[in-house]
């Protein structure tokens, strides 16, 4: 009962903070005609994985300011790669997969150590995460004819174990962003009602999860990832590609006909990865391109440092 009261108090504080800081809907100019080149090659769709911002996590080399700089770098590099690819073929659409852990949260003793917490959840969400993501999405909306944002929730967004799974800060961030972009016709949101969602990209079926549902064995995630992928093929439905975050270490592999992509993180000097996996973490995000006939034509890690 005590935990429920704490969760309710947190939610009330966040709602009050939101009311004090009303959001102004974003207005984005239509994409310039020059973004699509004249070519005989088939158009492709870019897919950008964004996860594990861990906004509010403070380390020796990571804080709010560094996160903003790294998000700007991610946008700049994505657009530069887009520009280079458009010399040979059109890229009219961008799919953004928001794979969870957008904030670090406030669950001290559960998912957060007090000495690594830079500020409280209302600052993490409304002062940092939402403005950073809104800036990125609005920039992309000026360079692509269509931007689709697909969201799944992570474990750091949980308010408490006693609350519903949908009582999650990642979900709330998605809903606020959706409201901000409601008057931008070329930006659409799809916020998962479950811990996963399927997305079709040029005929390729993606399964989006955060990854916290997957156990590690001997402090290594790969066996758990491949075993769970095989099970989910039967229990959730067939898919071609499984994408996730959570483990803070980038990985790309083909496993029994399924492509598995594990995204990196925005954090450096990540104590969680060092303690529980023994690795320093991958400070990068993943960009890929999908062809309507050939599937994934390239996968690239965009390193943020």
Buried (B, 14 or more C-beta within 10 A) or exposed (E): EEEEEBBBEBBEBBEEBBEEEEEEEBEBEEBEEEBBBEEEEEBBBBBBBBBBBBBBBBBEEBBBEBBBEBBBBBBEBBBEBBEEBBEEBBBBBBBBBBBBBBBBBBBEEEBBEEEBBBBBBBBBBBBBBBBBBBBBBBBBBBBBBBBBBBBBBBBBBBBBEEBEEEBBBBBBBBEBBBEBBEEBEBBEBBBBEEBBBBBEBBEBBBBBBBBBBBEBEEEEBBEBBBBBBEEBBEEBEEBBBBBBBBBBBBBBEEBEEBBBBBBBBBBBBBBBBEEEBEBEBBBBBBBBBBBEEEBBEEBBBBBBE
